[in-house]
């Protein structure tokens, strides 16, 4: 079984976000999930199956106002 349970939230307006900040967010929130699954799938296949669980936070469902998280 693989559980991808990592995430980072950068609270900055889109027009003020740096390239490095964006790359950090994508590295943790997307690329890390991809690499984890890519590494786990062969082992899961060899063992006859299993599960991959990708967890997202409530931040995926919140409205955004000017690039800031709105509450």
PDB file of N, CA, C and O in Angstrom:
ATOM      1  N   UNK A   1       0.842  -1.171   0.000  1.00  0.00           N
ATOM      2  CA  UNK A   1       0.000   0.000   0.000  1.00  0.00           C
ATOM      3  C   UNK A   1       0.889   1.237   0.000  1.00  0.00           C
ATOM      4  O   UNK A   1       1.945   1.268   0.633  1.00  0.00           O
ATOM      5  N   UNK A   2       0.444   2.232  -0.711  1.00  0.00           N
ATOM      6  CA  UNK A   2       1.105   3.535  -0.721  1.00  0.00           C
ATOM      7  C   UNK A   2       0.090   4.580  -0.299  1.00  0.00           C
ATOM      8  O   UNK A   2      -1.032   4.599  -0.805  1.00  0.00           O
ATOM      9  N   UNK A   3       0.475   5.451   0.625  1.00  0.00           N
ATOM     10  CA  UNK A   3      -0.351   6.589   1.010  1.00  0.00           C
ATOM     11  C   UNK A   3       0.456   7.850   0.732  1.00  0.00           C
ATOM     12  O   UNK A   3       1.482   8.090   1.369  1.00  0.00           O
ATOM     13  N   UNK A   4      -0.006   8.651  -0.213  1.00  0.00           N
ATOM     14  CA  UNK A   4       0.592   9.955  -0.486  1.00  0.00           C
ATOM     15  C   UNK A   4      -0.152  10.970   0.364  1.00  0.00           C
ATOM     16  O   UNK A   4      -1.312  11.287   0.100  1.00  0.00           O
ATOM     17  N   UNK A   5       0.527  11.478   1.386  1.00  0.00           N
ATOM     18  CA  UNK A   5      -0.112  12.397   2.321  1.00  0.00           C
ATOM     19  C   UNK A   5       0.845  13.536   2.639  1.00  0.00           C
ATOM     20  O   UNK A   5       1.297  13.692   3.774  1.00  0.00           O
ATOM     21  N   UNK A   6       1.140  14.320   1.627  1.00  0.00           N
ATOM     22  CA  UNK A   6       2.000  15.486   1.825  1.00  0.00           C
ATOM     23  C   UNK A   6       1.413  16.634   1.029  1.00  0.00           C
ATOM     24  O   UNK A   6       0.785  16.419  -0.008  1.00  0.00           O
ATOM     25  N   UNK A   7       1.610  17.823   1.496  1.00  0.00           N
ATOM     26  CA  UNK A   7       1.128  18.976   0.765  1.00  0.00           C
ATOM     27  C   UNK A   7       1.709  20.244   1.344  1.00  0.00           C
ATOM     28  O   UNK A   7       2.142  20.290   2.496  1.00  0.00           O
ATOM     29  N   UNK A   8       1.706  21.254   0.530  1.00  0.00           N
ATOM     30  CA  UNK A   8       2.191  22.559   0.959  1.00  0.00           C
ATOM     31  C   UNK A   8       1.209  23.594   0.434  1.00  0.00           C
ATOM     32  O   UNK A   8       0.708  23.480  -0.685  1.00  0.00           O
ATOM     33  N   UNK A   9       0.941  24.593   1.243  1.00  0.00           N
ATOM     34  CA  UNK A   9       0.064  25.684   0.824  1.00  0.00           C
ATOM     35  C   UNK A   9       0.861  26.973   0.901  1.00  0.00           C
ATOM     36  O   UNK A   9       1.396  27.324   1.953  1.00  0.00           O
ATOM     37  N   UNK A  10       0.934  27.663  -0.202  1.00  0.00           N
ATOM     38  CA  UNK A  10       1.591  28.961  -0.230  1.00  0.00           C
ATOM     39  C   UNK A  10       0.484  29.992  -0.389  1.00  0.00           C
ATOM     40  O   UNK A  10      -0.273  29.961  -1.360  1.00  0.00           O
ATOM     41  N   UNK A  11       0.398  30.889   0.554  1.00  0.00           N
ATOM     42  CA  UNK A  11      -0.687  31.872   0.549  1.00  0.00           C
ATOM     43  C   UNK A  11      -0.127  33.196   0.022  1.00  0.00           C
ATOM     44  O   UNK A  11       0.319  34.056   0.781  1.00  0.00           O
ATOM     45  N   UNK A  12      -0.167  33.322  -1.294  1.00  0.00           N
ATOM     46  CA  UNK A  12       0.316  34.548  -1.929  1.00  0.00           C
ATOM     47  C   UNK A  12      -0.566  34.818  -3.146  1.00  0.00           C
ATOM     48  O   UNK A  12      -1.032  33.879  -3.793  1.00  0.00           O
ATOM     49  N   UNK A  13      -0.795  36.071  -3.456  1.00  0.00           N
ATOM     50  CA  UNK A  13      -1.531  36.369  -4.679  1.00  0.00           C
ATOM     51  C   UNK A  13      -0.787  35.791  -5.884  1.00  0.00           C
ATOM     52  O   UNK A  13       0.443  35.789  -5.920  1.00  0.00           O
ATOM     53  N   UNK A  14      -1.524  35.315  -6.845  1.00  0.00           N
ATOM     54  CA  UNK A  14      -0.924  34.696  -8.021  1.00  0.00           C
ATOM     55  C   UNK A  14       0.078  35.635  -8.684  1.00  0.00           C
ATOM     56  O   UNK A  14       1.156  35.203  -9.094  1.00  0.00           O
ATOM     57  N   UNK A  15      -0.268  36.906  -8.791  1.00  0.00           N
ATOM     58  CA  UNK A  15       0.625  37.845  -9.478  1.00  0.00           C
ATOM     59  C   UNK A  15       1.890  38.137  -8.690  1.00  0.00           C
ATOM     60  O   UNK A  15       2.839  38.694  -9.241  1.00  0.00           O
ATOM     61  N   UNK A  16       1.927  37.773  -7.413  1.00  0.00           N
ATOM     62  CA  UNK A  16       3.114  37.995  -6.583  1.00  0.00           C
ATOM     63  C   UNK A  16       3.906  36.714  -6.328  1.00  0.00           C
ATOM     64  O   UNK A  16       5.018  36.783  -5.805  1.00  0.00           O
ATOM     65  N   UNK A  17       3.368  35.557  -6.680  1.00  0.00           N
ATOM     66  CA  UNK A  17       4.045  34.289  -6.438  1.00  0.00           C
ATOM     67  C   UNK A  17       5.303  34.202  -7.286  1.00  0.00           C
ATOM     68  O   UNK A  17       5.290  34.553  -8.466  1.00  0.00           O
ATOM     69  N   UNK A  18       6.380  33.738  -6.690  1.00  0.00           N
ATOM     70  CA  UNK A  18       7.637  33.585  -7.418  1.00  0.00           C
ATOM     71  C   UNK A  18       7.646  32.261  -8.172  1.00  0.00           C
ATOM     72  O   UNK A  18       6.883  31.349  -7.854  1.00  0.00           O
ATOM     73  N   UNK A  19       8.510  32.166  -9.166  1.00  0.00           N
ATOM     74  CA  UNK A  19       8.670  30.902  -9.885  1.00  0.00           C
ATOM     75  C   UNK A  19       9.140  29.802  -8.934  1.00  0.00           C
ATOM     76  O   UNK A  19       8.673  28.666  -9.015  1.00  0.00           O
ATOM     77  N   UNK A  20      10.063  30.142  -8.032  1.00  0.00           N
ATOM     78  CA  UNK A  20      10.546  29.155  -7.069  1.00  0.00           C
ATOM     79  C   UNK A  20       9.437  28.681  -6.134  1.00  0.00           C
ATOM     80  O   UNK A  20       9.361  27.497  -5.808  1.00  0.00           O
ATOM     81  N   UNK A  21       8.582  29.599  -5.705  1.00  0.00           N
ATOM     82  CA  UNK A  21       7.459  29.225  -4.850  1.00  0.00           C
ATOM     83  C   UNK A  21       6.508  28.290  -5.568  1.00  0.00           C
ATOM     84  O   UNK A  21       6.056  27.297  -4.998  1.00  0.00           O
ATOM     85  N   UNK A  22       6.206  28.604  -6.813  1.00  0.00           N
ATOM     86  CA  UNK A  22       5.319  27.748  -7.609  1.00  0.00           C
ATOM     87  C   UNK A  22       5.946  26.366  -7.800  1.00  0.00           C
ATOM     88  O   UNK A  22       5.265  25.350  -7.655  1.00  0.00           O
ATOM     89  N   UNK A  23       7.233  26.326  -8.122  1.00  0.00           N
ATOM     90  CA  UNK A  23       7.898  25.043  -8.325  1.00  0.00           C
ATOM     91  C   UNK A  23       7.918  24.209  -7.045  1.00  0.00           C
ATOM     92  O   UNK A  23       7.786  22.986  -7.102  1.00  0.00           O
ATOM     93  N   UNK A  24       8.079  24.855  -5.900  1.00  0.00           N
ATOM     94  CA  UNK A  24       8.033  24.138  -4.626  1.00  0.00           C
ATOM     95  C   UNK A  24       6.659  23.519  -4.406  1.00  0.00           C
ATOM     96  O   UNK A  24       6.553  22.354  -4.020  1.00  0.00           O
ATOM     97  N   UNK A  25       5.618  24.288  -4.649  1.00  0.00           N
ATOM     98  CA  UNK A  25       4.258  23.777  -4.493  1.00  0.00           C
ATOM     99  C   UNK A  25       4.017  22.582  -5.408  1.00  0.00           C
ATOM    100  O   UNK A  25       3.497  21.558  -4.965  1.00  0.00           O
ATOM    101  N   UNK A  26       4.385  22.702  -6.666  1.00  0.00           N
ATOM    102  CA  UNK A  26       4.174  21.609  -7.619  1.00  0.00           C
ATOM    103  C   UNK A  26       5.025  20.391  -7.279  1.00  0.00           C
ATOM    104  O   UNK A  26       4.581  19.255  -7.450  1.00  0.00           O
ATOM    105  N   UNK A  27       6.250  20.620  -6.797  1.00  0.00           N
ATOM    106  CA  UNK A  27       7.122  19.501  -6.440  1.00  0.00           C
ATOM    107  C   UNK A  27       6.519  18.659  -5.325  1.00  0.00           C
ATOM    108  O   UNK A  27       6.563  17.430  -5.381  1.00  0.00           O
ATOM    109  N   UNK A  28       5.963  19.303  -4.327  1.00  0.00           N
ATOM    110  CA  UNK A  28       5.382  18.575  -3.199  1.00  0.00           C
ATOM    111  C   UNK A  28       4.006  18.031  -3.556  1.00  0.00           C
ATOM    112  O   UNK A  28       3.734  16.851  -3.331  1.00  0.00           O
ATOM    113  N   UNK A  29       3.138  18.866  -4.105  1.00  0.00           N
ATOM    114  CA  UNK A  29       1.732  18.499  -4.292  1.00  0.00           C
ATOM    115  C   UNK A  29       1.479  17.600  -5.500  1.00  0.00           C
ATOM    116  O   UNK A  29       0.507  16.844  -5.496  1.00  0.00           O
ATOM    117  N   UNK A  30       2.312  17.655  -6.521  1.00  0.00           N
ATOM    118  CA  UNK A  30       2.049  16.862  -7.729  1.00  0.00           C
ATOM    119  C   UNK A  30       3.193  15.913  -8.063  1.00  0.00           C
ATOM    120  O   UNK A  30       2.972  14.712  -8.222  1.00  0.00           O
ATOM    121  N   UNK A  31       4.395  16.428  -8.170  1.00  0.00           N
ATOM    122  CA  UNK A  31       5.518  15.586  -8.579  1.00  0.00           C
ATOM    123  C   UNK A  31       5.815  14.503  -7.555  1.00  0.00           C
ATOM    124  O   UNK A  31       6.128  13.373  -7.930  1.00  0.00           O
ATOM    125  N   UNK A  32       5.724  14.823  -6.277  1.00  0.00           N
ATOM    126  CA  UNK A  32       5.952  13.820  -5.244  1.00  0.00           C
ATOM    127  C   UNK A  32       4.947  12.682  -5.319  1.00  0.00           C
ATOM    128  O   UNK A  32       5.305  11.522  -5.111  1.00  0.00           O
ATOM    129  N   UNK A  33       3.699  13.000  -5.613  1.00  0.00           N
ATOM    130  CA  UNK A  33       2.657  11.977  -5.770  1.00  0.00           C
ATOM    131  C   UNK A  33       2.993  11.086  -6.972  1.00  0.00           C
ATOM    132  O   UNK A  33       2.906   9.862  -6.880  1.00  0.00           O
ATOM    133  N   UNK A  34       3.370  11.692  -8.081  1.00  0.00           N
ATOM    134  CA  UNK A  34       3.718  10.944  -9.288  1.00  0.00           C
ATOM    135  C   UNK A  34       4.876   9.989  -9.014  1.00  0.00           C
ATOM    136  O   UNK A  34       4.793   8.806  -9.343  1.00  0.00           O
ATOM    137  N   UNK A  35       5.954  10.493  -8.416  1.00  0.00           N
ATOM    138  CA  UNK A  35       7.119   9.636  -8.153  1.00  0.00           C
ATOM    139  C   UNK A  35       6.781   8.514  -7.172  1.00  0.00           C
ATOM    140  O   UNK A  35       7.252   7.388  -7.330  1.00  0.00           O
ATOM    141  N   UNK A  36       5.979   8.815  -6.174  1.00  0.00           N
ATOM    142  CA  UNK A  36       5.582   7.776  -5.227  1.00  0.00           C
ATOM    143  C   UNK A  36       4.817   6.663  -5.909  1.00  0.00           C
ATOM    144  O   UNK A  36       5.093   5.485  -5.684  1.00  0.00           O
ATOM    145  N   UNK A  37       3.848   7.031  -6.749  1.00  0.00           N
ATOM    146  CA  UNK A  37       3.067   6.017  -7.457  1.00  0.00           C
ATOM    147  C   UNK A  37       3.934   5.241  -8.432  1.00  0.00           C
ATOM    148  O   UNK A  37       3.811   4.020  -8.537  1.00  0.00           O
ATOM    149  N   UNK A  38       4.798   5.927  -9.138  1.00  0.00           N
ATOM    150  CA  UNK A  38       5.665   5.256 -10.112  1.00  0.00           C
ATOM    151  C   UNK A  38       6.570   4.238  -9.434  1.00  0.00           C
ATOM    152  O   UNK A  38       6.833   3.172  -9.989  1.00  0.00           O
ATOM    153  N   UNK A  39       7.043   4.560  -8.246  1.00  0.00           N
ATOM    154  CA  UNK A  39       7.901   3.627  -7.512  1.00  0.00           C
ATOM    155  C   UNK A  39       7.106   2.468  -6.917  1.00  0.00           C
ATOM    156  O   UNK A  39       7.612   1.348  -6.849  1.00  0.00           O
ATOM    157  N   UNK A  40       5.885   2.715  -6.489  1.00  0.00           N
ATOM    158  CA  UNK A  40       5.099   1.694  -5.793  1.00  0.00           C
ATOM    159  C   UNK A  40       4.428   0.701  -6.733  1.00  0.00           C
ATOM    160  O   UNK A  40       4.271  -0.465  -6.371  1.00  0.00           O
ATOM    161  N   UNK A  41       4.034   1.120  -7.911  1.00  0.00           N
ATOM    162  CA  UNK A  41       3.255   0.256  -8.799  1.00  0.00           C
ATOM    163  C   UNK A  41       3.967  -1.063  -9.126  1.00  0.00           C
ATOM    164  O   UNK A  41       3.323  -2.109  -9.057  1.00  0.00           O
ATOM    165  N   UNK A  42       5.247  -1.071  -9.473  1.00  0.00           N
ATOM    166  CA  UNK A  42       5.884  -2.362  -9.750  1.00  0.00           C
ATOM    167  C   UNK A  42       5.847  -3.319  -8.545  1.00  0.00           C
ATOM    168  O   UNK A  42       5.620  -4.517  -8.713  1.00  0.00           O
ATOM    169  N   UNK A  43       6.067  -2.797  -7.351  1.00  0.00           N
ATOM    170  CA  UNK A  43       6.019  -3.647  -6.154  1.00  0.00           C
ATOM    171  C   UNK A  43       4.605  -4.155  -5.902  1.00  0.00           C
ATOM    172  O   UNK A  43       4.420  -5.312  -5.524  1.00  0.00           O
ATOM    173  N   UNK A  44       3.612  -3.306  -6.105  1.00  0.00           N
ATOM    174  CA  UNK A  44       2.225  -3.739  -5.938  1.00  0.00           C
ATOM    175  C   UNK A  44       1.869  -4.823  -6.955  1.00  0.00           C
ATOM    176  O   UNK A  44       1.180  -5.786  -6.620  1.00  0.00           O
ATOM    177  N   UNK A  45       2.333  -4.669  -8.180  1.00  0.00           N
ATOM    178  CA  UNK A  45       2.075  -5.688  -9.209  1.00  0.00           C
ATOM    179  C   UNK A  45       2.737  -7.012  -8.831  1.00  0.00           C
ATOM    180  O   UNK A  45       2.119  -8.071  -8.946  1.00  0.00           O
ATOM    181  N   UNK A  46       3.998  -6.957  -8.379  1.00  0.00           N
ATOM    182  CA  UNK A  46       4.706  -8.187  -7.995  1.00  0.00           C
ATOM    183  C   UNK A  46       4.017  -8.907  -6.857  1.00  0.00           C
ATOM    184  O   UNK A  46       4.045 -10.135  -6.787  1.00  0.00           O
ATOM    185  N   UNK A  47       3.397  -8.150  -5.964  1.00  0.00           N
ATOM    186  CA  UNK A  47       2.749  -8.774  -4.804  1.00  0.00           C
ATOM    187  C   UNK A  47       1.300  -9.181  -5.076  1.00  0.00           C
ATOM    188  O   UNK A  47       0.624  -9.705  -4.190  1.00  0.00           O
ATOM    189  N   UNK A  48       0.833  -8.945  -6.283  1.00  0.00           N
ATOM    190  CA  UNK A  48      -0.522  -9.350  -6.629  1.00  0.00           C
ATOM    191  C   UNK A  48      -1.585  -8.286  -6.442  1.00  0.00           C
ATOM    192  O   UNK A  48      -2.771  -8.570  -6.611  1.00  0.00           O
ATOM    193  N   UNK A  49      -1.202  -7.099  -6.108  1.00  0.00           N
ATOM    194  CA  UNK A  49      -2.169  -6.003  -5.963  1.00  0.00           C
ATOM    195  C   UNK A  49      -1.926  -5.196  -4.722  1.00  0.00           C
ATOM    196  O   UNK A  49      -0.955  -5.415  -3.997  1.00  0.00           O
ATOM    197  N   UNK A  50      -2.798  -4.279  -4.486  1.00  0.00           N
ATOM    198  CA  UNK A  50      -2.664  -3.402  -3.329  1.00  0.00           C
ATOM    199  C   UNK A  50      -3.482  -2.149  -3.545  1.00  0.00           C
ATOM    200  O   UNK A  50      -4.427  -2.131  -4.334  1.00  0.00           O
ATOM    201  N   UNK A  51      -3.111  -1.119  -2.846  1.00  0.00           N
ATOM    202  CA  UNK A  51      -3.862   0.129  -2.920  1.00  0.00           C
ATOM    203  C   UNK A  51      -2.918   1.315  -2.936  1.00  0.00           C
ATOM    204  O   UNK A  51      -1.849   1.288  -2.327  1.00  0.00           O
ATOM    205  N   UNK A  52      -3.329   2.352  -3.641  1.00  0.00           N
ATOM    206  CA  UNK A  52      -2.657   3.643  -3.609  1.00  0.00           C
ATOM    207  C   UNK A  52      -3.701   4.658  -3.173  1.00  0.00           C
ATOM    208  O   UNK A  52      -4.752   4.801  -3.797  1.00  0.00           O
ATOM    209  N   UNK A  53      -3.391   5.356  -2.091  1.00  0.00           N
ATOM    210  CA  UNK A  53      -4.310   6.348  -1.546  1.00  0.00           C
ATOM    211  C   UNK A  53      -3.647   7.715  -1.661  1.00  0.00           C
ATOM    212  O   UNK A  53      -2.586   7.946  -1.080  1.00  0.00           O
ATOM    213  N   UNK A  54      -4.269   8.613  -2.405  1.00  0.00           N
ATOM    214  CA  UNK A  54      -3.783   9.983  -2.550  1.00  0.00           C
ATOM    215  C   UNK A  54      -4.727  10.890  -1.769  1.00  0.00           C
ATOM    216  O   UNK A  54      -5.922  10.955  -2.059  1.00  0.00           O
ATOM    217  N   UNK A  55      -4.188  11.580  -0.788  1.00  0.00           N
ATOM    218  CA  UNK A  55      -4.999  12.403   0.102  1.00  0.00           C
ATOM    219  C   UNK A  55      -4.824  13.878  -0.254  1.00  0.00           C
ATOM    220  O   UNK A  55      -3.705  14.352  -0.446  1.00  0.00           O
ATOM    221  N   UNK A  56      -5.930  14.586  -0.337  1.00  0.00           N
ATOM    222  CA  UNK A  56      -5.899  16.027  -0.539  1.00  0.00           C
ATOM    223  C   UNK A  56      -6.534  16.692   0.681  1.00  0.00           C
ATOM    224  O   UNK A  56      -7.301  16.064   1.412  1.00  0.00           O
ATOM    225  N   UNK A  57      -6.216  17.931   0.886  1.00  0.00           N
ATOM    226  CA  UNK A  57      -6.750  18.645   2.040  1.00  0.00           C
ATOM    227  C   UNK A  57      -7.978  19.465   1.645  1.00  0.00           C
ATOM    228  O   UNK A  57      -8.353  19.533   0.474  1.00  0.00           O
ATOM    229  N   UNK A  58      -8.572  20.065   2.622  1.00  0.00           N
ATOM    230  CA  UNK A  58      -9.721  20.939   2.410  1.00  0.00           C
ATOM    231  C   UNK A  58      -9.348  22.139   1.530  1.00  0.00           C
ATOM    232  O   UNK A  58     -10.224  22.740   0.908  1.00  0.00           O
ATOM    233  N   UNK A  59      -8.056  22.494   1.473  1.00  0.00           N
ATOM    234  CA  UNK A  59      -7.644  23.628   0.657  1.00  0.00           C
ATOM    235  C   UNK A  59      -7.963  23.433  -0.816  1.00  0.00           C
ATOM    236  O   UNK A  59      -8.025  24.405  -1.569  1.00  0.00           O
ATOM    237  N   UNK A  60      -8.164  22.198  -1.233  1.00  0.00           N
ATOM    238  CA  UNK A  60      -8.538  21.944  -2.620  1.00  0.00           C
ATOM    239  C   UNK A  60      -9.966  22.394  -2.904  1.00  0.00           C
ATOM    240  O   UNK A  60     -10.352  22.508  -4.068  1.00  0.00           O
ATOM    241  N   UNK A  61     -10.745  22.647  -1.881  1.00  0.00           N
ATOM    242  CA  UNK A  61     -12.155  22.983  -2.066  1.00  0.00           C
ATOM    243  C   UNK A  61     -12.504  24.406  -1.639  1.00  0.00           C
ATOM    244  O   UNK A  61     -13.667  24.797  -1.740  1.00  0.00           O
ATOM    245  N   UNK A  62     -11.551  25.185  -1.172  1.00  0.00           N
ATOM    246  CA  UNK A  62     -11.848  26.539  -0.708  1.00  0.00           C
ATOM    247  C   UNK A  62     -11.839  27.539  -1.858  1.00  0.00           C
ATOM    248  O   UNK A  62     -11.098  27.395  -2.831  1.00  0.00           O
ATOM    249  N   UNK A  63     -12.663  28.530  -1.721  1.00  0.00           N
ATOM    250  CA  UNK A  63     -12.685  29.609  -2.719  1.00  0.00           C
ATOM    251  C   UNK A  63     -11.434  30.456  -2.577  1.00  0.00           C
ATOM    252  O   UNK A  63     -10.805  30.487  -1.519  1.00  0.00           O
ATOM    253  N   UNK A  64     -11.088  31.130  -3.633  1.00  0.00           N
ATOM    254  CA  UNK A  64      -9.899  31.979  -3.645  1.00  0.00           C
ATOM    255  C   UNK A  64     -10.326  33.408  -3.957  1.00  0.00           C
ATOM    256  O   UNK A  64     -11.146  33.644  -4.844  1.00  0.00           O
ATOM    257  N   UNK A  65      -9.767  34.343  -3.225  1.00  0.00           N
ATOM    258  CA  UNK A  65     -10.065  35.743  -3.453  1.00  0.00           C
ATOM    259  C   UNK A  65      -8.761  36.478  -3.721  1.00  0.00           C
ATOM    260  O   UNK A  65      -7.991  36.724  -2.793  1.00  0.00           O
ATOM    261  N   UNK A  66      -8.503  36.828  -4.957  1.00  0.00           N
ATOM    262  CA  UNK A  66      -7.292  37.554  -5.297  1.00  0.00           C
ATOM    263  C   UNK A  66      -6.030  36.749  -5.068  1.00  0.00           C
ATOM    264  O   UNK A  66      -4.959  37.327  -4.882  1.00  0.00           O
ATOM    265  N   UNK A  67      -6.128  35.444  -5.077  1.00  0.00           N
ATOM    266  CA  UNK A  67      -4.950  34.610  -4.870  1.00  0.00           C
ATOM    267  C   UNK A  67      -4.753  34.199  -3.434  1.00  0.00           C
ATOM    268  O   UNK A  67      -3.898  33.360  -3.151  1.00  0.00           O
ATOM    269  N   UNK A  68      -5.521  34.766  -2.506  1.00  0.00           N
ATOM    270  CA  UNK A  68      -5.441  34.372  -1.112  1.00  0.00           C
ATOM    271  C   UNK A  68      -6.545  33.365  -0.808  1.00  0.00           C
ATOM    272  O   UNK A  68      -7.612  33.399  -1.421  1.00  0.00           O
ATOM    273  N   UNK A  69      -6.288  32.491   0.117  1.00  0.00           N
ATOM    274  CA  UNK A  69      -7.332  31.559   0.533  1.00  0.00           C
ATOM    275  C   UNK A  69      -8.425  32.342   1.254  1.00  0.00           C
ATOM    276  O   UNK A  69      -8.141  33.134   2.153  1.00  0.00           O
ATOM    277  N   UNK A  70      -9.656  32.121   0.863  1.00  0.00           N
ATOM    278  CA  UNK A  70     -10.787  32.807   1.499  1.00  0.00           C
ATOM    279  C   UNK A  70     -11.422  31.876   2.521  1.00  0.00           C
ATOM    280  O   UNK A  70     -11.586  30.683   2.265  1.00  0.00           O
ATOM    281  N   UNK A  71     -11.773  32.413   3.659  1.00  0.00           N
ATOM    282  CA  UNK A  71     -12.416  31.589   4.697  1.00  0.00           C
ATOM    283  C   UNK A  71     -13.756  32.182   5.019  1.00  0.00           C
ATOM    284  O   UNK A  71     -14.477  31.655   5.866  1.00  0.00           O
TER     285      UNK A  71
END
